[in-house]
């Protein structure tokens, strides 16, 4: 038998389960990542927006769905709490639904309801939700945050992920006006921004006046914030990440990360060479949705180096085996601690010049030489404008 798992630690990836249960993952965290590397688990490259259809179409036939839900209300409805994503589709498609009713799971608004009668087996528990660890952004991440925040306009509709770079951006948006949020997920950083009054959601074209998300992860701060809060609407990821809906909102500013970007603008985000690191997720859903939005800004933000400065993330070509998530035809803005450049409409030569300008200074000369050798074009040594 097989199991489809997400980013949580999966017991079925442990050595004791080998040969009996095989994990099939659409997005990986450390335990599943290690199992895939050992050959003990499988990985499906797929857009986040497409995952629910795997279940509803029957392509992945679910025998059992394991859910964690909030306690039923007086009308007999539980909610899926902090994670709707593909869980709603799973609950509607599986032959058997087993639910953990956690007294500490927040009750959430939106398309989150699961009738208690739909639950075939239940287990009652009471324990705190998993806390996603956070850390203070580094000086490099603060610099990236400042460059990204400078691009964000009043009235923008935000999409961001989780981590130090999104947090560094959000800290700098408190003086903006009339921001909206339509994202696949958010964390504590957005709660702090909302407290400043900068987020009103009044300029949005759909779900006006509401924050839209598919799941949240963080500390009790964000879990307490979403509990019974009608300001926040949770929806399945085939709605939050539907490009045709994303583009309807004004100035969609999509802030996503990457592992490496080559000089043509190809963005690697799910793998390090042949090693699967995370997943495709919703990056392309929002990068394209932002590009189609009136005044939208698709942004890829990453430090210029990795491995404590020993490896450049701006590279002549992607590593052998690496997966391109955002193509060079879809990429627009790329931001590092050295600045922000827009690649849209630029030739290969212009892209290389702009990306080298925001690469680490120690590798710029080498990148220029590599490009000249392969493309037979000598790049300008003048640093192009990064605005």
Secondary structure, DSSP 8 states (H G I E B T S, - for coil): -EEEE-SS--GGGSGGGTTT-EEEESS--HHHHHHHHHTSEEE---BGGGHHHHHHTSSS--SEEEEEE----TTSEEE-TTB-TTHHHHHHH-SEEEEEEETTS---EES-EEEGGG-SEEEEE-------------HHHHHHHHHHHHH--TT-EEE--SSHHHHHHHTT-TT--SBEEB-SEE-HHHHHHHHTT-B--TT-SSSTTSEEESEE-SSHHHHHHHTT-TTEEE--HHHHT-HHHHTTSTTEEEEEE-SEEETT--EE-SEETTEE-S--BTHHHHHHHHHHSTT-EEEEE--SEETTTTEESEESS--TT--EEE-TTT--EEEETTEEEE-TT--HHHHHHHHHHTS-HHHHHHHHHHHHHHH-----SS-----
